């Protein structure tokens, strides 16, 4: 049974055996996932034995972080109790740096999306790229195609990911290096209008003063550009057929709350 109205799935199970004297035993359990990044797996169970009038209670927890998996369990009955715990982690040293991961297998991949922090891999919200844009992924099946997908939905990085999917087919025991293309130039949003107050044309190019393409005119006459350094000015196409442009000049500062006039 799946309990409704929760952001995470919760599973309730029950197993009961019946005899001429009644039921014995009865096992009830609840398992689920919790946490902003689905990092907590938990289970709670109750076991009732009618013959010796004994009830045992137990729980197990698994906390997954980008650098370790922490497991714990506890059970208690009328005559005994038991607890346990473990921590697993892995260390990868390679020419691009040192990466700590929560687990390792004999076949794994190092994903490198330079500068993109906080992207998670193949739905594992707890397994995210670090500040360098690197993450180790160990659920690789050798001798088969493995699709690696980066999800930036929860990333606050300003780095642009240019293509979020790669495919590898490694042999057993291989360590694959998988590079994703990124654009680390800083993004800027600029509100701008024509001198008569009318909007600029949606979809037209934005160029720097050396006529390098650095952006585009978005909806509502809002310009989007990516640059390494703030340019002294930009040119916006007014009429592609007539090669007409207007210019916006900056004083080495871009005020995203200001409406600029393109002249």
Helices and strands as residue ranges (DSSP letters): E 2-3, E 10-19, E 22-34, E 40-49, E 54-64, E 69-76, E 81-88, E 90-94, E 97-101, E 108-113, E 120-121, E 124-128, E 134-137, E 146-151, E 160-161, E 165-168, E 175-180, E 182-183, E 186-194, E 205-208, E 213-217, G 219-221, E 222-227, E 233-239, E 244-249, E 259-262
